[in-house]
Structure formats: structure tokens, C-alpha cells
Amino acid sequence: MLERTDHVAIVSGANRGVGLAVARRLLDAGYRVSAGARDTDALRAALADHHVVAGEDADERVVLHRYDATELGSDEAWVAATVERFGRLDVVVNNAGILDETPLEDLTMEDIDRLVDVNVKAPLRMTQLTLPHLRAGEAGRIVNLSSLSGVRVKGTFAPGYAMTKHAVIALGEATKQLAWDDGVRVTAVCPGFIATDMIEHLGNDPDTIISPDDLAELIATTIALPNSASVAQLNVACLLEPHF
């Protein structure tokens, strides 16, 4: 394992669900964390147990920043503020994403545009913006939250979502090919159902599906591995998946 307690991680969608669990886990592990979300008040409340407050009195290991995956420029401002505060950037967790369950025959171009903007273009822009900083450290890490829907298509469930999550895996593979010699390692994390508000309406028993804290633990372990033990894709299932 790498000693990474002086390193800086940037986590999108960090006000709830997997993003919040990852931000908390990395803070507990000693990382400095830049947490991004559209609602900074909700973000501050979610991380209150880590003594995050506003303004100059903020925890020296935490940056809270507004980030909207659909808003050009918010990503650039966030990355710039993080590097200005901490002087470096070592880990990027592209977690922000949306789900659309519209059936294939009913999908509109507006539906696809919204999915692509958040699930594909946003991590692409974050990768482009952060890659120079990750290369500089010679042990940079990118974690892209994909899905088992990015590995296989299960029946007729959420075809537009599956399309974008397949694209996220392709983005990570392209990034890995580009920056491998600079020590950058990229992991696509592909979970099944996770106990978050995104899928509450599906009626899953939260005790039988993936806990955000368990997924955060896997992500923390993956990014702490040395360059010689790269995990390209991490499939995490809560149900029997004959494909894997």
C-alpha cells in the first residue's frame, strides 16, 4: 500500500450516497479532501461530523466547493481552488451521475443529452482538467463510477443510462493508455444496486444491496495500491451475476 495521508482527493457528488461515503472514508484515512456538489449547504451539513465550517475557519484538510456537472466552468473553478488551497492533486473520484429509466422506444434526444452531459462529458472534462496535476505526482489515481450496467445490459432496464456507463469505462481505458507511463492509474468501479436515494423508488431492501460505506472501503483500498497493482475494473455485485 502507498502512504497517501499527505495526498489530495477531489470527490464529486459528495453531499450524499457514494460520494459522501468516499469523502468521509478518505478523510478518516488522512487524505485532504476537496468535496464538490451543487448544494454547498447540504454538503457542509453532510460533512459536519468532520468539523467542516464555512470561511476562514474551515478544517484545514477540507475544501467545500460548488460543482454542477452540467455547468461549464464550475469544474474548472473547483479544480483551481483545490490546487490553490492544497498545492497538489492526487486522486479524482468522478462520482456525480444521474439515472434515467426511460424505455428504449421512448427515449428522446433530450433524455440522452442530459445523461451524456452528466455521466460522460462531466468526467471527461474533470479528467482533462486534472490530468496535468495527477501526472506531476507520478502516482495519480482516477476512479470513475460506472455501473454493472456499464458492463452488461440487463433486460430492458435503463438503456440510456447503460449507454453512458459503457462510455465511462471507455473514457477510463483511454485515459489509462495515455497516462500510464506517468504513473496515473484509472479504475472503473461498477456496482450493482447501492443503498442510496437514487434507487429508493425501486423498492430494494437496503440490507440486501451494496452499502455506500462498503463501496467507499473498496475505493479507498484501490487507490492506495502501488502503481504495480492497478485495478482496471472493479465489479461489485449484490445479486448473482452469471456474466462475471
N, C-alpha and C positions, 0 to 999 in steps of 0.2 A: 504493500500500500504506500502511496505517496503521502508525505506530510504536507497538508494543504491548509493548515489553520491560518496562514497569513494571506490566503488567496481570496479572490473576489468573485462572487457569483451573482449573475443577474437572472431574475426569475420573473417571467410574465404571468399574468393572471393570478397574482399571489394573494389575492384577498379572500380566496375560498378554495375548497376542494383540493386537488392535487397540488396546485401552485402554492397554496398556503402551507400544506404539509411539507413540501420540499423546502420552502423558505425557513420554516421552523427547524426542520432537521439539520439543515446546513448551519444555521445559527448555533444550534446546540453543539455542532461539531467544531465550532470555532471559526467558520468562514465569516468573512464580511459579505453582507448580502444587500443587493440593490433590488428592491421589490417594486414591481410595476403593476398598475391596474387603472381602470378608468375612474374608479371612485376612490380617491385617496383617503377620504374619511373612513370608509369601510375598511380600507387597507390598514389604517392606523389602529382601528378598533380590533381588527383580527390579530394583529401582532402586539397588542397591548401587553401580553404576558412576557414579552421580551423588552419591556420598558421603552417602547418607541413613543416618542412625543414629537411635537412639532417644533420647527425652527432651530435655533442655535443649540438648544438643549438636547437635541436628538442623540440617541445611542450612537456612539462613535463607530459601531460596526454595522449600522443600518442606514440605507438611503431609501426613502419612500418617494416614488415619482409617478406622476400621472402618465399612463400609457394606454393608448387606444389603438388596437391593431388595425382599425380601418382609417386612421388619421395619419396621413403622410406628415412627417416632421416630428411627431411625438416620439417616435422611436429614436430619431437622431438626437433630439434634446435629452432623452433619457440616457442614452449611451454616453453622451458628452458629459452630463452631470455626474455620472458614475465614475468615469475616468478622472474627472477633475477632483472629485472627493477622495478617491482611493489611490489614484496614480497607476492603476493597472486593471486588467480584466482577465480572468482565467477560465470562467465557466459561464456558459449560456444555457439556460433551460427555457426552450420555446414551448411553453405550456398553453398559452391562450388559444382557445379554439371554440367552435360552435358546432352544434348538431342540428341537422335538418333531416327529418324522416319522410319527406315528400316522396311518394312513389315515382318510379321512373317515368311513367307515361304522363305524369302531372308536373314534372319539374319544368320550371321556367328559366329563362336566361338570367332573370333577376335572382332567382334562388341560387343558381350556380355562381354568379358573380359574387354574391355575398359570402358563400362558402370559400371560394378561391381567395377572396380578399383577406379573410381572417386566417384560414387554415393553411394557405400556401404562400401568398405574397408576403404576409407579415413575417413568418420565419425566414423567408428568403432575404427580405430587407435586413432583418436582425443579423443574419449570417454575414451579409456583405459589410454591414457597419462594424461588426465586432471582430471579424477575421484578422485584421492587422494587429489588434491587441492580443488575440489568442496566439497568433504566430510568434509574437515577441517573447512570450513566456516559455515557449518550447514544450509545454505540456498542457496546451489548451484543450478544453472539453466543450462539446456541444451535445446537448440532449434535446432531441425533437420528440415531442409527444405525438405519436401516431396512434394506432389502434390495431386490434386484431382485424378490424375492418379495412386496414391498410395492407393486410397480408392475404386475406381471403374475402370473398363476398358471401355473406351468409343469407341465403334465400333472397328475399326481396327487401331486406331491411336497409333503409337509408342509402340508396345507391349514390347520390351526390356526395354525401359525407365520405363514403368509401373511396370514391374517385380522388378526393382531395387528400385523404390519408395515404393512399398509394403514392401520390405525388410527393408528400412529405418524406417518405422513405427514399425516393429518388433524389430529392434535394440533399439528404444526408449522405448518400453514396457519392454524389458528385462532389460535395464538399470534402469528404474523406480523401477522394482521389487527388483533389487539388492541393490539400494542405497536410498530407500525411508526413512528408519529409520535414515539415516544420514542427512536428510534434503534436499536431492537432488530431484529436480522436473524436469521432462522431458516433452517437448511439441513437437508434430509433427505438423508443420504448413503445411497445404495442400491447396495451392491456385490453382485456375484455371488459365486462361491466364493472364499474367502480361505484362505490357508495358515495355519490355526490348529488347535488341538486339537479345536475344536468339530466339524470335519468330517473329521478324520483317518480315521474308520471308513468314509468313502465311497470311499476309495482314489484320490483325486485326486493327480496328480503335482504336488508343490508348485512345481515350476519352470514350470508352465503355468497357474497360477492366481494370484490377486492377492496380492501381498506386503503384510503389515501395514504395513511401512515406507513403501511407495508410497502406501497409503491415508492414512497419517498425514501424508505430504507434501501430499497434496491437501487434507486438512482444515486443515492449518496455513495453506496459501495462501488457502483460502476465508475463514477467519475474519479474516485480515489485510486483506481487501479493504475499501475505504471503503463507507460507507452507500449510496453511489450505484451500487454494483456488487454487488447482492445475488444470491446463487446460491440459488434456492429448492430445487432438487433436483439432486443430483449422482449420475447413474447411471454405475456403473463396472463394465464387463463384461470377462470373460476369455475368453468364447466369443462367437461370432456370435449376436447377438440381433436377429432381424428386426423386432421391435416398436419398436426405438429408432433 
